[in-house]
Amino acid sequence: MVRKIICGPGFSAVTEDGVLVEYIPDDLTDQCGDILLGRTDRVMPGMSCVFVDIGRKKSGFLPMDENSESFTGGKIHSGDRILLQIKKEETGSKGAFLTRDITLPGSLVILMPMNRYIGVSNRISDEGTREKLRKTGLEIADGRFGLVMRNSAEGAEISTIRQEAEMLYEVWQEIMKKASQGGKPGRVLLSGNTAERLREDYAKDGVDEILTVTEADNQIMRQLRLASERTIRLHGGGNIVVDRCEAMTVIDINTASFTGGESKDRTILETNLEACEVIAQQVRLRNLSGIILIDFIDMNEERDRSLVTERLKECFARDRIKTVIHGWTSLGLIEMTRKRTRAALCDNLLETCSACGGTGYVRRER
């Protein structure tokens, strides 16, 4: 597989064997991952949260307690000036989701300056390798910060891992220096570069080429238009239908005109297997998140269901965003979840129809 990162005017993109799998428009309002200054506005003990002024119309939402026993930050009081990182951008009526447990990602490690946890990526399954990397992390951190050893750290030289961790720690010290100089709430102390984040996230699997272009070529634009379509045709003649709802996304698979199998069961299996690849590509490209339900064509054999599950996991293994395949529901649907990091692609490319208000239907003339 050949993976390329493409940096163009107003966008960053990723292709795999020429297939567009990510397209990220430049958006000045998208600060996911940025580290900034905030001022606590309202402390809400009953909701176990704090609303924080981050220089926007909507206050940010900060949990009162971070989801980590090894977090080193103290209690929050009203009016405090604090360092924050945006975990999820604001959407609808909800403000940005914030954290004080800041992370600085590198290609080999993730440094956590406000934590003392030493962990290893779940993608590394060998227990011996995991224990070796954990000991390396403890030695490098030496009680100064927390570290998560990324998948790409497996097989890397200890000196190389140490060098990156120390570099990230210097970045943190520079952030602290800037923070001490004060400023208005919302002042950005570190802004992540999209192309650099893509390079770091794909470091383990490899990036064959990083291209800078003056405009998107016709192939990218054609695939981008497809990302806003409700129905996507499969090469074998079947199709998938993607419907976004308020709380989830539902994907339906149909055989349509596909008749290529030796039998009905074989036709259904081949269509479902082909759909797995396209579903993973479209979910990544459209940046769908939250609960995703997939209605594969009904299969009679448990063996066929297992084959589809494994194929789906293989296809999503290339996704840099955390995705969990939960398995089959009692109604025969695949249930999965995908972490939300930024707005879905269609939110950047499309706007709500003034005629139907977003339902996709208009009233029939009588």
Solvent accessible surface area in square Angstrom, and as a share of the most:
residue,aa,sasa,rsa
1,M,114,0.51
2,V,72,0.41
3,R,2,0.01
4,K,65,0.28
5,I,0,0.00
6,I,14,0.07
7,C,29,0.17
8,G,16,0.16
9,P,84,0.53
10,G,41,0.39
11,F,8,0.03
12,S,8,0.05
13,A,0,0.00
14,V,0,0.00
15,T,11,0.06
16,E,8,0.04
17,D,91,0.47
18,G,33,0.32
19,V,66,0.38
20,L,0,0.00
21,V,5,0.03
22,E,2,0.01
23,Y,23,0.09
24,I,13,0.07
25,P,29,0.19
26,D,92,0.47
27,D,54,0.28
28,L,179,0.89
29,T,100,0.58
30,D,48,0.25
31,Q,35,0.16
32,C,23,0.14
33,G,28,0.27
34,D,9,0.05
35,I,0,0.00
36,L,2,0.01
37,L,9,0.04
38,G,0,0.00
39,R,89,0.33
40,T,3,0.02
41,D,72,0.37
42,R,119,0.43
43,V,44,0.25
44,M,61,0.27
45,P,101,0.63
46,G,85,0.81
47,M,114,0.51
48,S,57,0.37
49,C,0,0.00
50,V,0,0.00
51,F,38,0.16
52,V,0,0.00
53,D,35,0.18
54,I,6,0.03
55,G,55,0.53
56,R,61,0.22
57,K,212,0.90
58,K,70,0.30
59,S,32,0.21
60,G,0,0.00
61,F,64,0.27
62,L,0,0.00
63,P,31,0.19
64,M,50,0.22
65,D,108,0.56
66,E,29,0.13
67,N,161,0.82
68,S,36,0.23
69,E,186,0.83
70,S,38,0.24
71,F,30,0.12
72,T,69,0.40
73,G,21,0.21
74,G,54,0.52
75,K,183,0.77
76,I,17,0.09
77,H,115,0.51
78,S,79,0.51
79,G,43,0.42
80,D,45,0.23
81,R,128,0.47
82,I,25,0.12
83,L,31,0.15
84,L,0,0.00
85,Q,14,0.06
86,I,1,0.01
87,K,85,0.36
88,K,74,0.31
89,E,13,0.06
90,E,57,0.26
91,T,65,0.38
92,G,64,0.62
93,S,108,0.70
94,K,145,0.61
95,G,20,0.19
96,A,1,0.01
97,F,63,0.26
98,L,0,0.00
99,T,7,0.04
100,R,27,0.10
101,D,24,0.12
102,I,1,0.00
103,T,46,0.27
104,L,4,0.02
105,P,53,0.34
106,G,2,0.02
107,S,22,0.14
108,L,21,0.11
109,V,0,0.00
110,I,43,0.22
111,L,0,0.00
112,M,16,0.07
113,P,7,0.05
114,M,54,0.24
115,N,2,0.01
116,R,97,0.35
117,Y,115,0.44
118,I,17,0.09
119,G,3,0.03
120,V,15,0.09
121,S,22,0.14
122,N,134,0.68
123,R,128,0.47
124,I,4,0.02
125,S,96,0.62
126,D,84,0.43
127,E,126,0.56
128,G,51,0.49
129,T,32,0.19
130,R,58,0.21
131,E,75,0.33
132,K,136,0.58
133,L,13,0.06
134,R,94,0.34
135,K,119,0.51
136,T,9,0.05
137,G,0,0.00
138,L,83,0.41
139,E,109,0.49
140,I,1,0.01
141,A,2,0.02
142,D,108,0.56
143,G,58,0.56
144,R,83,0.30
145,F,1,0.00
146,G,0,0.00
147,L,0,0.00
148,V,31,0.18
149,M,0,0.00
150,R,42,0.15
151,N,28,0.15
152,S,18,0.12
153,A,0,0.00
154,E,70,0.31
155,G,83,0.80
156,A,34,0.26
157,E,122,0.55
158,I,82,0.42
159,S,79,0.51
160,T,61,0.36
161,I,1,0.01
162,R,83,0.30
163,Q,133,0.59
164,E,24,0.11
165,A,0,0.00
166,E,52,0.23
167,M,95,0.42
168,L,13,0.06
169,Y,43,0.16
170,E,111,0.50
171,V,44,0.25
172,W,17,0.06
173,Q,94,0.42
174,E,83,0.37
175,I,3,0.02
176,M,91,0.41
177,K,122,0.51
178,K,73,0.31
179,A,21,0.17
180,S,93,0.60
181,Q,120,0.53
182,G,24,0.23
183,G,37,0.36
184,K,167,0.71
185,P,21,0.13
186,G,19,0.19
187,R,83,0.30
188,V,58,0.34
189,L,5,0.03
190,L,63,0.31
191,S,74,0.48
192,G,33,0.32
193,N,94,0.48
194,T,32,0.18
195,A,22,0.17
196,E,71,0.32
197,R,77,0.28
198,L,0,0.00
199,R,90,0.33
200,E,25,0.11
201,D,45,0.23
202,Y,2,0.01
203,A,38,0.29
204,K,88,0.37
205,D,76,0.39
206,G,28,0.27
207,V,42,0.24
208,D,93,0.48
209,E,74,0.33
210,I,89,0.45
211,L,53,0.26
212,T,119,0.69
213,V,48,0.28
214,T,125,0.73
215,E,127,0.57
216,A,21,0.17
217,D,78,0.40
218,N,131,0.67
219,Q,90,0.40
220,I,9,0.04
221,M,70,0.31
222,R,133,0.49
223,Q,15,0.07
224,L,12,0.06
225,R,148,0.54
226,L,63,0.31
227,A,4,0.03
228,S,46,0.30
229,E,87,0.39
230,R,144,0.53
231,T,58,0.34
232,I,5,0.03
233,R,165,0.60
234,L,7,0.03
235,H,190,0.85
236,G,31,0.30
237,G,10,0.10
238,G,1,0.01
239,N,25,0.13
240,I,0,0.00
241,V,21,0.12
242,V,10,0.06
243,D,51,0.27
244,R,118,0.43
245,C,73,0.44
246,E,179,0.80
247,A,76,0.59
248,M,60,0.27
249,T,5,0.03
250,V,50,0.29
251,I,1,0.01
252,D,46,0.24
253,I,5,0.03
254,N,54,0.28
255,T,42,0.24
256,A,58,0.45
257,S,73,0.47
258,F,33,0.14
259,T,120,0.70
260,G,57,0.54
261,G,18,0.17
262,E,170,0.76
263,S,61,0.39
264,K,158,0.67
265,D,57,0.30
266,R,104,0.38
267,T,18,0.10
268,I,18,0.09
269,L,4,0.02
270,E,56,0.25
271,T,2,0.01
272,N,0,0.00
273,L,29,0.14
274,E,48,0.22
275,A,0,0.00
276,C,0,0.00
277,E,79,0.35
278,V,25,0.15
279,I,0,0.00
280,A,3,0.02
281,Q,25,0.11
282,Q,3,0.01
283,V,0,0.00
284,R,4,0.01
285,L,1,0.00
286,R,19,0.07
287,N,3,0.01
288,L,3,0.02
289,S,30,0.19
290,G,35,0.34
291,I,68,0.34
292,I,0,0.00
293,L,32,0.16
294,I,0,0.00
295,D,50,0.26
296,F,4,0.02
297,I,32,0.16
298,D,111,0.58
299,M,23,0.10
300,N,126,0.64
301,E,91,0.41
302,E,115,0.51
303,R,152,0.55
304,D,6,0.03
305,R,58,0.21
306,S,54,0.35
307,L,74,0.37
308,V,0,0.00
309,T,18,0.11
310,E,92,0.41
311,R,89,0.33
312,L,0,0.00
313,K,92,0.39
314,E,108,0.48
315,C,3,0.02
316,F,11,0.05
317,A,61,0.47
318,R,72,0.26
319,D,1,0.01
320,R,49,0.18
321,I,15,0.08
322,K,135,0.57
323,T,32,0.19
324,V,60,0.34
325,I,27,0.14
326,H,102,0.46
327,G,18,0.18
328,W,62,0.22
329,T,43,0.25
330,S,121,0.78
331,L,152,0.75
332,G,17,0.16
333,L,39,0.19
334,I,0,0.00
335,E,65,0.29
336,M,0,0.00
337,T,44,0.26
338,R,7,0.02
339,K,96,0.41
340,R,55,0.20
341,T,27,0.16
342,R,27,0.10
343,A,35,0.27
344,A,9,0.07
345,L,6,0.03
346,C,28,0.17
347,D,82,0.42
348,N,65,0.33
349,L,69,0.34
350,L,95,0.47
351,E,163,0.73
352,T,98,0.57
353,C,61,0.36
354,S,123,0.79
355,A,77,0.59
356,C,22,0.13
357,G,55,0.53
358,G,53,0.51
359,T,94,0.55
360,G,63,0.61
361,Y,176,0.67
362,V,103,0.59
363,R,222,0.81
364,R,191,0.70
365,E,161,0.72
366,R,264,0.96
